[in-house]
Amino acid sequence: MNIALIGYGKMGRMIEQIAKLQGHKIDVIVDPFAEETQDGIKINKSIAEANFNTTDIAIEFTQPDTAAANILDLMGKKVPTVVGTTGWHEKMDDVKKAVEKTNNCLLWASNFSIGVNMFYRIAWYAAELMNNFSEYDAGGFESHHNKKMDSPSGTAKVLVEGVLSRLERKNLIIWETMNRKPEPYELHFPSLRLGNVPGTHSLFFDSPADTIEITHTARSREGFASGAVRAAQWLVAQKRHGIFTIDDMMKDLFKE
């Protein structure tokens, strides 16, 4: 594949490294703040000035306040796109209209790590099992590096919303610090931002007798980058149209 990188920070550079190891080519880079690459590839300051004539797909990892505009610009240029930025989903209606208008395709995820997406399913199944055991309370926390822009993380939102849909005695998520005792129907899931932590998410089921803990810990950004490249391969493998999520790809992987 010929891949366009929209965003050339730590994630963009990791994606570049993994894509090249798999035999793919980076043919476009867009980042208004990045310096020249080691290979001397020109870095475009905007999507508008970039030439996507040879591009098969774009992978977008930028910031919440720029992602939606980037997606709309890429749809306007009819570039299939994988989006790893979180915190832009209030603009989803505009994005859907742009995808439909251009008959294009887009895949987004709060987290592209295959391990995280397996973790979701393990945690959700545990919540289903716990639904009949009211002595177990549920809660958790997430931690990330101190440069992360959004809190809670998109990964935490997907995880906890999935738990709530399966655990009937909980119907309200409390993300913030609590200066009171939680109500029985509240699920507390606060966030910590610290140092260089790539990402840790933990879900607990606690009873008077014991505690069950389910945790995913990322050692580096490699899992996210590998999953994004895999999603790009999945998206362009067929002539797909419309908006997809990582769940669509995971269903295919489970079939395999």
Backbone as a ProteinNet text record, in pm:
[ID]
protein_1_A
[PRIMARY]
MNIALIGYGKMGRMIEQIAKLQGHKIDVIVDPFAEETQDGIKINKSIAEANFNTTDIAIEFTQPDTAAANILDLMGKKVPTVVGTTGWHEKMDDVKKAVEKTNNCLLWASNFSIGVNMFYRIAWYAAELMNNFSEYDAGGFESHHNKKMDSPSGTAKVLVEGVLSRLERKNLIIWETMNRKPEPYELHFPSLRLGNVPGTHSLFFDSPADTIEITHTARSREGFASGAVRAAQWLVAQKRHGIFTIDDMMKDLFKE
[TERTIARY]
83.9	0	86.8	37.4	93.9	11.7	76.5	7.3	41.1	-62.9	-43.2	-55.8	42.4	38.5	-11.3	-124	-176.5	-146.2	-43.3	13	143.3	250.1	383.1	451.6	371.1	426.8	475.6	471.5	522.5	445.6	311.8	233.6	259.1	262.4	287.1	419.3	522	654.4	657.6	583.4	575.7	502.6	393.7	321	411.6	488.2	582.6	680.1	734.8	832.8	772	654.3	590.4	544.8	489.9	443.9	559.5	672.9	788.2	839.9	838.6	882.4	793.6	667.7	573.8	571.5	658.9	670.1	584.1	521.9	439.8	525.8	469.6	542	466	539.3	480.6	500.1	390.1	405.2	364	293.8	253.6	262.4	312.4	310.5	253.8	158.2	99.3	111.5	179.6	191.1	243.9	165.9	210.4	326.8	358.5	460.8	584.9	580.1	689.5	806.9	925	1045.3	1060.3	1162.4	1184.4	1208.9	1171.7	1194.6	1340.2	1380.7	1516.4	1536.2	1428.3	1437	1425.9	1410.1	1399.7	1266.5	1162.7	1029.4	974.4	916.3	856.9	740.9	735.5	623.5	530.5	410.2	311.4	254.5	227.9	174.1	23.2	-42.6	-187.9	-229.2	-347.5	-402.9	-428.6	-468	-499.9	-381.1	-259.3	-142.6	-80.3	-127.9	-69	-126.5	-45.7	-86.7	-106.9	-230.6	-264.9	-286.7	-230.6	-255.9	-214.2	-109.8	-62.1	-99.5	-177.9	-210.5	-324.8	-305.4	-412.3	-499.9	-439	-513.6	-436.9	-511.1	-450.2	-474.4	-376.5	-391.4	-375.3	-481.3	-487.7	-472.4	-363.4	-342.1	-296.1	-390.8	-353.9	-408.6	-491.4	-547.1	-699.1	-770.7	-917.3	-974	-906.6	-961.7	-934.6	-852.6	-823.1	-871.2	-904	-933	-1051.3	-1163.3	-1283.6	-1257.6	-1189.6	-1157.8	-1066.6	-970.7	-882.5	-961.8	-1054.2	-1134.5	-1216.6	-1280.2	-1361.5	-1276.8	-1155.3	-1065.1	-1023.5	-996.7	-957.4	-1072.8	-1193.6	-1310.1	-1326.2	-1303.3	-1312.6	-1213.3	-1098.9	-998.6	-1015.6	-1124.4	-1160.4	-1050.1	-991.1	-887	-947	-950.2	-992.8	-908.1	-970.2	-902.3	-925.7	-817.8	-823	-794.5	-880.2	-868.6	-844.7	-732.6	-701.9	-715.6	-741.4	-761.9	-894.9	-898.8	-1023.2	-1067.6	-1190	-1238.7	-1303.1	-1337	-1396.6	-1537.1	-1593.8	-1712.7	-1841.4	-1835.7	-1952.4	-1973.1	-1871.1	-1880.8	-1913.3	-1954.7	-1975.7	-2081	-2186.8	-2290.9	-2233.8	-2149.5	-2085.9	-1995.5	-1923.7	-1834.5	-1914.6	-2023.1	-2106.7	-2157.9	-2202.8	-2251.7	-2142.4	-2020.7	-1909.3	-1870.4	-1871.6	-1838.8	-1942.3	-2069.6	-2177	-2171.1	-2145.6	-2143.5	-2033.7	-1919.6	-1805.1	-1795.7	-1891.8	-1891.2	-1757.2	-1706.9	-1574.3	-1587.1	-1476.5	-1479.4	-1387.8	-1426.6	-1352.8	-1365.7	-1257.2	-1260	-1202.7	-1276.9	-1228	-1228.9	-1146	-1141.7	-1089.6	-1136.3	-1079.1	-943.4	-920.8	-793.5	-774.4	-664.3	-640	-564.1	-522.1	-447.9	-535.3	-484.1	-557.4	-574.5	-470.9	-480.1	-590.1	-603.2	-709.3	-846.1	-860.9	-991.1	-1025.6	-925.9	-949.8	-986.7	-917.4	-945.3	-1090.1	-1138.7	-1279.4	-1370.6	-1350.4	-1441.5	-1432.9	-1313.3	-1297.3	-1370.2	-1351.3	-1415.3	-1566.9	-1615.4	-1760.8	-1823.1	-1753.7	-1805.8	-1807.7	-1704.1	-1701.7	-1820	-1854.1	-1969	-2098.5	-2111.1	-2229.4	-2237.9	-2124.4	-2123	-2159.2	-2108.9	-2130.8	-2271.4	-2346.8	-2480.1	-2569.8	-2547	-2629.8	-2570.1	-2460.7	-2394.2	-2383.4	-2490.2	-2502.1	-2403	-2339	-2241.4	-2113.5	-2096.3	-1976.4	-2003.9	-1932.4	-1935.4	-1839	-1855.2	-1769.3	-1716	-1594.7	-1530.7	-1395.2	-1321.2	-1189	-1120.9	-1013.6	-941.4	-858.8	-813.5	-721.5	-612.3	-493.2	-381.6	-312.9	-265.8	-194.8	-85.2	-2.5	104.1	46.1	129.2	80.2	71.2	91.3	70.8	-64.9	-136.7	-265.3	-365.4	-438.6	-524.2	-662.6	-714.6	-851.6	-855.4	-956.5	-976.9	-1126.3	-1188.6	-1129.3	-1086.7	-1007.6	-963	-1078.9	-1064.8	-1165.5	-1175.3	-1061.8	-1060.2	-1143	-1127.6	-1204.6	-1354.5	-1391.3	-1533.6	-1593.7	-1524.1	-1574.2	-1584	-1480.2	-1477.9	-1595.4	-1611.6	-1710.5	-1852.8	-1872.3	-2006.5	-2048.7	-1952.7	-1983	-2016.8	-1947.8	-1977.8	-2117	-2149.4	-2280.7	-2394.8	-2375.3	-2482.1	-2506.4	-2414.3	-2425	-2444.8	-2425.8	-2435.8	-2554.2	-2667.9	-2794.3	-2798.2	-2724.5	-2731.2	-2651.8	-2578.3	-2504.6	-2563.4	-2594.2	-2650.2	-2593.9	-2492	-2434.1	-2283.5	-2208.2	-2062.1	-2020.4	-1933.3	-1874	-1726.3	-1687.5	-1549.1	-1463.2	-1524.1	-1448.8	-1416.1	-1328.1	-1301.2	-1429.1	-1451.5	-1572.8	-1537.6	-1608.9	-1592.5	-1709.5	-1758.5	-1870.4	-1866.7	-1948.2	-1953.5	-2037.8	-2001.8	-2079.7	-2212.8	-2310	-2438.6	-2424.3	-2507.6	-2494.8	-2505.8	-2579.3	-2598.2	-2488.9	-2392.8	-2284.7	-2160.3	-2096.4	-1970.4	-1861.6	-1767.2	-1662.3	-1541.3	-1495.9	-1384.8	-1302.1	-1218.8	-1140.8	-1017.1	-950.4	-832.7	-712.3	-595.2	-468.2	-381.2	-316.1	-221.5	-85.2	12.9	140.3	254.4	359.5	484.2	467.8	522.4	525.6	444.7	349.1	269.6	196.9	218.8	149.2	-0.8	-42	-185.6	-212.8	-286.3	-327.5	-474.8	-551.7	-694.2	-724.1	-788.1	-819	-966.2	-1027.1	-1165.4	-1166.3	-1239.3	-1243.7	-1385.9	-1398.1	-1521.3	-1485.7	-1546.9	-1505.8	-1623.6	-1600.6	-1700.4	-1637.6	-1715.6	-1656.7	-1551.8	-1559.2	-1470.1	-1346.9	-1357.5	-1244.3	-1257.7	-1153.1	-1149.6	-1102.6	-1171.6	-1129.1	-1084.6	-964.3	-908.1	-874.7	-919.8	-888.4	-817	-693.4	-610.8	-543.6	-541.8	-457.9	-355.9	-228.5	-120.7	-43	-35.5	42.8	188.4	279.9	422.1	478	415.2	459.8	345.5	370.8	270.6	268.2	354.9	367.3	236.7	165.3	40.3	-64	-70.6	-165.7	-129.2	0	45.1	25.7	58.5	40.5	-105.7	-194.3	-336.9	-388.2	-333.5	-376.1	-335.8	-214.8	-171.1	-256.5	-287.8	-372.9	-512.4	-564.6	-695.4	-691.8	-582.2	-568.2	-569.2	-498.2	-498	-638.8	-710	-846.4	-939.1	-924.1	-1014.8	-996.3	-872.7	-847.6	-846.7	-858.3	-855.3	-973.2	-1086	-1203.8	-1249.2	-1335.3	-1387.9	-1501.3	-1464.1	-1562.7	-1614.4	-1735.5	-1796.5	-1869.5	-1854.4	-1922.9	-1827.5	-1885.4	-1808.2	-1801.8	-1681.3	-1658.2	-1586.5	-1592.1	-1516.8	-1424.9	-1341.8	-1251.8	-1329.8	-1454.4	-1535.9	-1561.8	-1580.4	-1602.9	-1481.8	-1363.5	-1241.8	-1224.4	-1251.6	-1233.5	-1325.7	-1447.7	-1538.3	-1480.5	-1418.3	-1353.4	-1236.2	-1159.2	-1043.5	-1088.2	-1199	-1249.7	-1295.6	-1353.6	-1393.8	-1274.3	-1164	-1041.9	-988.5
-120.6	0	124.8	229.2	362.9	436.2	475.2	531.1	677.7	759.4	898.6	908.4	970	991.5	1132.3	1141.7	1272.2	1285.3	1359.2	1366.3	1289.1	1358	1296	1312.2	1287.5	1286.1	1147.2	1112.6	981.9	867.1	878.8	772.4	763.7	878.7	878.7	814.5	843.2	786.8	636.3	593.3	450.2	376.9	437	377.9	369	474.3	473.7	356.5	337.7	232	94.2	69.6	-61.3	-84.6	19.4	4.8	-31.7	32.9	4	-138	-183.6	-320.1	-423.1	-386.1	-476.8	-459.4	-376.1	-360.6	-251.6	-168.8	-59	66.5	163.6	286.9	406.8	499.8	627.2	725.8	766.9	855.2	999.4	1024.1	1160.8	1173.8	1287.2	1320.6	1461	1476	1607.9	1636.1	1743.1	1786.6	1929.7	2025.4	2165.3	2196.1	2105.2	2134.5	2046.2	1941.9	1844.7	1894.7	1842.2	1870.9	1766.5	1782.4	1690	1548.3	1449.4	1310.2	1272.9	1159.3	1110.9	1074.3	1034	996.7	1117.3	1234.5	1354.1	1373.2	1302.7	1318	1455.9	1522.5	1653	1639.5	1728.8	1730.6	1845.7	1810.9	1911.4	1975.5	2103.4	2174.5	2158.9	2118.6	2100.9	1992.4	1938.5	1839.6	1903.5	2030.9	2100.3	2105	2118.8	2131.8	1997.6	1889.5	1757.7	1695.2	1612.2	1539.9	1393	1346.4	1210.1	1119.7	1155.3	1080.1	934.2	905.1	766.7	701.1	770.1	721.3	620.5	508.9	409.8	440.3	491.1	515.1	611.6	688.8	779.1	724.8	745.5	711.8	840.6	877.2	1006	988	1042.8	1050.2	1191.7	1277.4	1416	1455.6	1558.8	1609.4	1617.6	1610.5	1614.2	1737.3	1852.2	1974.9	1989.6	1902.5	1910.6	1787.9	1680.2	1553.4	1563.4	1619.5	1624.4	1701.6	1815.6	1894.4	1815.9	1742.7	1660	1553.2	1489.6	1384.7	1441.8	1556.5	1618.5	1654.2	1704.7	1737.6	1612.4	1504	1379.4	1319.8	1331	1283.7	1366	1497.2	1583.2	1544.1	1489.7	1443.3	1295.5	1235.2	1095.7	997.6	1021.8	933.6	845.8	712.9	625.5	653.5	647	696.8	608.4	586.9	523.2	632.2	643.2	751.4	694.1	733.5	690.5	799.5	922.8	1032.2	1013.8	1046	1040.2	1182	1193.3	1321.3	1410.4	1355.8	1437.1	1391	1295.2	1225.5	1308.8	1425.6	1514.3	1564.6	1548.6	1587.8	1468.2	1357.5	1234.5	1252	1328.7	1348.7	1415.3	1516.8	1583.5	1487.3	1404	1307.6	1205.4	1155.3	1057.6	1115.5	1240.3	1303.4	1314.3	1348.4	1362.2	1227.7	1121.3	987.9	943.4	966.2	927.3	1007.9	1136.7	1224.1	1184.3	1142.8	1108.9	959.9	881	735.4	675.4	726.6	689.4	591.5	561.9	473.1	527	498.9	545.3	440.4	416	327.1	402.6	405.4	474.3	379.2	409.4	330.2	417.7	389.6	456.7	396.5	272.9	206.3	96.1	99.7	2.6	-120.8	-124.9	-240	-365.4	-472.1	-598.7	-648.8	-630.4	-671.3	-599.3	-469.2	-392.6	-441.1	-469.6	-514.4	-655.2	-737.7	-864.9	-839.4	-744.7	-706.1	-659.7	-577.2	-536.3	-657.9	-753	-867.9	-956	-969	-1044.1	-972.3	-839.6	-761.1	-761.6	-749.3	-747.6	-882.7	-990.2	-1121.8	-1140.7	-1089.4	-1095.6	-1020	-904.2	-827.6	-905.6	-977.2	-1062	-1169.3	-1232.4	-1335.2	-1277.1	-1156	-1093	-1037.6	-1031	-971.7	-1045	-1172.8	-1251.7	-1265.2	-1192.5	-1202.4	-1062.4	-1022.2	-884.4	-849.2	-950.1	-920.2	-858	-862.5	-804	-662.1	-567.9	-430.1	-419.1	-314.9	-297.1	-155.3	-142.4	-12.3	-30.8	77.8	67.5	201.1	203.9	328.8	312.5	426.2	424.3	526.2	498.6	592.3	605.7	726.7	755.9	858.7	880.7	979.6	1120.8	1210.7	1345.1	1438.3	1384.9	1465.2	1435.6	1337.9	1299.9	1412.5	1443	1561.2	1537.5	1414.1	1390.8	1301.1	1323.7	1244.1	1242.9	1124.7	991.5	957.7	854	811.2	752	752.7	687.3	538.7	477.5	335.8	310.3	396.5	381.4	395.2	488.2	508.1	383.9	326.3	205.4	90.7	74.3	-33.3	-22.9	94.5	108.9	111.5	173.4	171.6	28.6	-55.1	-195.8	-270.8	-238.8	-301.5	-262	-132.7	-85.1	-151	-177.8	-238.5	-384.3	-441.8	-583	-605.1	-501.6	-512.5	-427.5	-491.6	-419.7	-333.3	-368.8	-292	-161.6	-140.2	-14.7	58.7	187.2	262.8	403	436.3	570.6	562.9	621.8	625.7	755.1	745.9	863.5	865	960.2	969.9	1053.5	1147.8	1244.7	1190.1	1261.7	1232	1248.9	1157.5	1162.5	1204.8	1304.8	1349.1	1302.4	1186.4	1125	976.1	899.1	756.9	736.7	640.6	617.2	550.8	580	510.8	370.4	276.8	139.1	128.7	220.9	214.4	287.3	348.1	422.7	335.6	349.5	282.4	388.2	384.6	485.7	440.9	528.6	495.5	621.6	663	786.6	768.6	880.9	881.9	938.7	890.9	943.7	978.2	1094.9	1134.3	1151.2	1073.3	1066.5	1030.6	1109.4	1073.9	1027.5	909.7	856.3	728.2	705	582.5	570.7	463.6	449.5	427.6	354.6	332.7	207.3	221.3	107.3	123.4	15.5	16.1	-105.9	-83.2	-191.6	-189.1	-307.5	-324.7	-421.5	-385	-466	-510.6	-633.4	-683.5	-725.9	-659.7	-679.2	-721.9	-827.1	-874.7	-875.7	-901.1	-912.2	-1023.1	-1120.7	-1236.6	-1226.8	-1157.2	-1158.1	-1047.3	-1031.8	-932.4	-998.5	-966.5	-1009	-884.7	-888.8	-774.4	-815.2	-734.1	-755.4	-630.2	-644	-527.9	-546.5	-439.2	-433.9	-323.2	-357.1	-258.9	-255.3	-139.3	-122.8	-96.9	-172.4	-150	-35.4	-12.8	93.4	125.6	216.1	250.6	151.1	51.7	-40.3	-114.1	-155.7	-227.6	-142.8	-13.1	76.7	96.7	116.9	141.5	17.5	-100.2	-223.7	-245.5	-218	-233.5	-135.7	-14	86.2	44.6	-9.2	-57	-175.6	-263.2	-378.1	-332.3	-230.2	-176.4	-115.9	-48.5	7.7	-102.5	-211.3	-324.9	-381.6	-394.4	-449.5	-358.9	-227.8	-133.5	-131.5	-145.1	-136	-272.7	-381.2	-515.3	-538.8	-474	-480.4	-337.6	-323.2	-190.5	-158.7	-110.5	-83.8	59.6	77.9	211	229.9	348.3	377	388.6	392.6	407.8	274.6	238.5	114	143.7	47.5	58.2	-63.1	-61.6	-173.8	-302.7	-290.9	-410.6	-486.5	-414.2	-479.6	-563.7	-507.7	-582.5	-700	-680.6	-787.4	-905.2	-877.6	-985.7	-1072.1	-1007	-1081.5	-1164.2	-1105.4	-1177	-1298.4	-1285.4	-1399.9	-1510.7	-1472.6	-1572.5	-1649.8	-1576.5	-1640.7	-1740.9
0	0	0	-60.9	-46.8	57.8	166.3	282.4	298.4	324.9	363.3	514.7	577.5	721.1	749.5	817.5	858.4	1007	1036.2	1170.7	1173.7	1212	1210.4	1345.1	1450	1584.4	1618	1746.4	1789.3	1725.1	1718.6	1657.4	1508.2	1441	1296.9	1261.7	1340	1313.3	1341.4	1444.4	1472.6	1359.9	1311	1197.9	1076.3	1049.5	936.8	948.8	1067.7	1089.5	1064.7	1119.3	1105.4	961.5	898.4	759.7	667.3	685.7	600.4	623.5	748	777.8	709.3	686.6	620.9	469.3	417.9	273.5	213.1	297.1	248	227.8	158.1	128.3	184.1	241.7	284.5	169.5	107.2	-9.3	18.7	129.9	167.2	319.1	364.8	507.7	521.9	612.3	639.3	788.3	821.9	961.4	961.5	1011.9	1007.3	1101.5	1192.2	1293.4	1283.5	1200.2	1196.6	1112.6	1147.1	1070.1	959.8	877.9	766.7	817.4	737.8	773.2	747.1	802.1	777.1	630.6	564.6	422.9	330.1	386.6	305.3	237.6	284.1	225.4	261.5	164.6	190.4	288.5	384.7	477.8	440.5	401.5	364.9	491.5	483.6	599	611.9	503.2	507.2	408.7	429.2	336.2	200.8	201.6	76.3	-19	33.9	-53.8	-92.3	-31.8	-57.2	-184.6	-249.2	-369	-333.9	-346.2	-308.6	-431.2	-544	-668.2	-658.2	-581.2	-571.7	-439.1	-357	-222.9	-225.9	-156.3	-140.8	-20	86.4	209.8	298.7	378.3	475.8	616.4	703	844.8	923.7	998.2	1066.3	1217	1271.8	1416.6	1447.8	1486.5	1517	1654.1	1658	1783.7	1772.1	1884.6	1879.5	1808.8	1822.6	1765.3	1615	1557.4	1413.7	1336.3	1404.7	1336.9	1242.3	1288.1	1203.7	1075.2	1086.1	966.7	872.7	930.3	847.3	772.7	843.3	780.2	665.2	688.3	584	461.9	486.1	375	298.5	369.7	304.5	225	278.4	202.6	75.4	87.9	-29.8	-137.4	-98.2	-193.9	-228.1	-175.7	-204.2	-164.7	-47	5.2	114.7	98.7	208.3	332	449.6	569.1	690.6	765.4	897	1000.3	1101.3	1200.2	1339.2	1400.4	1535.5	1639	1595.8	1690.7	1762.2	1890.1	1966.6	2001.9	2053.5	2101.9	1997.3	1878.7	1771	1734.5	1805.4	1758.4	1762.5	1823.5	1814.7	1672.3	1588.3	1446.7	1356.3	1415.4	1337.9	1228.5	1255.2	1152.9	1028.5	1048	934.1	857.8	931.7	868.1	787.8	844.8	773.2	641.7	644.6	522.9	417.8	462.1	368.2	307.4	388.6	338.9	235.8	266.9	174.3	44.8	57.1	-60	-157.5	-104.9	-190.6	-220.2	-166.8	-185.6	-143.8	-32.8	14.8	131.9	198.3	314.8	423.3	545.8	662.6	772.2	843.7	959.7	1077.7	1188.4	1307.2	1426.1	1524.7	1647.1	1759.8	1880.4	1997.6	2030.6	1985.9	2011.3	1907.3	1834.7	1728.3	1774.4	1898.5	1948.3	1944	1882.4	1881.2	2024.3	2106.5	2246.4	2321.3	2299.7	2365.7	2320.7	2192.9	2143.7	2192.6	2219	2286.9	2433.7	2496.2	2635	2651.6	2558.4	2562.3	2576	2487.8	2482.3	2606.3	2661.1	2785.9	2899.5	2908.2	3014.3	3000.6	2878.9	2857.5	2891.3	2857.5	2891.7	3043	3110.4	3257.1	3316.7	3257.8	3306.4	3289.5	3177.6	3157.6	3266	3297.2	3400.7	3537.4	3565.7	3695.4	3712.2	3605.2	3613	3713.3	3733.7	3825.3	3965.4	3991	4120.5	4182.1	4249.5	4296.9	4407.6	4468.1	4573.6	4519.1	4385.4	4324.8	4276.2	4333.7	4285	4166.5	4086.2	3968.1	3961.6	3912.5	3894.2	3830.8	3816.4	3756.5	3743.6	3665.8	3640.5	3513.9	3461.3	3346.5	3368.8	3314.7	3324.5	3189.5	3161.3	3036.6	3064.5	2964.5	2971.7	2988.3	3037.7	3069.4	2948.8	2827.9	2707.2	2642.6	2695	2635.9	2653.3	2544.5	2542.8	2602	2593.4	2638.3	2761.8	2844.1	2964.7	2995.2	3010.5	3000.8	2859.1	2846	2713.9	2635.5	2505.1	2422	2451.2	2483.4	2518.9	2643.8	2743.9	2867.2	2841	2753.9	2723.8	2660.3	2562.7	2496.9	2596.9	2678.2	2777.3	2874.1	2935.1	3041.9	2986.3	2871.9	2812.4	2779.5	2736.5	2710.7	2837.7	2946.2	3074.9	3121.7	3111.6	3157.2	3080.8	2954.1	2874.7	2912.6	2990.8	3027.2	3176.8	3257.2	3402.5	3448.1	3468.2	3486.4	3611.9	3714.3	3839.4	3834.1	3727	3708	3587.9	3605.6	3493.2	3478.4	3557	3548.6	3569.8	3475.3	3487.5	3556.6	3654.4	3717.7	3681	3597.2	3551.1	3645.7	3715.3	3793.8	3933	4004	4144.1	4224.8	4319.2	4401	4543.1	4593.1	4732	4818.1	4783.9	4855.3	4826	4895.5	4864.5	4737.9	4653.1	4530.4	4562	4478.2	4488.3	4428.2	4469.9	4419	4266.8	4203.7	4058.8	3982	4051.2	3986.1	3969.6	3854.3	3827.9	3818.9	3911.5	3917.8	3836.4	3745.3	3656.6	3630.8	3725.6	3710.6	3622.8	3593.4	3505.6	3578.4	3539.6	3589	3469.1	3472.8	3369.1	3434.9	3384.5	3454.5	3360.5	3362.5	3296	3153	3123.7	2988.1	2972.8	3060.1	3057.8	2923.9	2845.2	2716.4	2732	2836.6	2858	2938.3	3049.4	3130.2	3163.2	3145.7	3177.8	3264.2	3377.4	3470.7	3507.6	3508.6	3551.1	3669	3775.8	3896.7	3926.5	3971.6	4031.4	4173.6	4272.6	4411.7	4498.8	4577.8	4673.5	4812.9	4917.7	5051.4	5060.9	4972.1	4981.7	4893.6	4777.1	4684.2	4580.9	4501.7	4394.2	4265.2	4156.3	4022.8	3947.7	3894.1	3822	3679.8	3583.5	3442	3393.1	3346.8	3311.6	3177.6	3100.7	2981.1	3000.4	2980.1	2990.9	2860.7	2800.2	2677.1	2714.7	2654.8	2681.6	2596.6	2482.1	2392.1	2297.7	2204.1	2104	1987.7	1992.3	1878.4	1849.7	1955.4	1935.1	1864.2	1899.8	1835.2	1688.5	1662.1	1525.7	1438.1	1490.4	1414.4	1379	1475.6	1450.3	1346.2	1346.2	1247.8	1107	1092.2	960.7	917.2	1011.1	978.9	937.1	1003.7	966.9	827.9	794	659.7	554.5	582	488.9	471.9	583.4	579	498.3	516.8	451.8	300.8	253.3	109.1	40.5	118.7	59.6	-33.1	-2.8	-87.3	-117.8	-216.9	-248.1	-151.3	-32.6	71.5	59.5	104.5	104.1	237	294.6	419.6	536.9	656.7	779.5	853.2	893.6	965.8	1096.9	1187.2	1311.8	1323	1424.3	1447.3	1471.1	1519.9	1543.3	1413.9	1303.4	1174.9	1135.1	1157	1125.7	1220.4	1349.2	1446.8	1417	1371.5	1335.8	1224.6	1126.1	1019	1071.6	1163.8	1219.5	1299.3	1372.5	1448.5	1354.7	1241.1	1143.1	1090.8	1069.9	1020.5	1120
[MASK]
++++++++++++++++++++++++++++++++++++++++++++++++++++++++++++++++++++++++++++++++++++++++++++++++++++++++++++++++++++++++++++++++++++++++++++++++++++++++++++++++++++++++++++++++++++++++++++++++++++++++++++++++++++++++++++++++++++++++++++++++++++++++++++++++

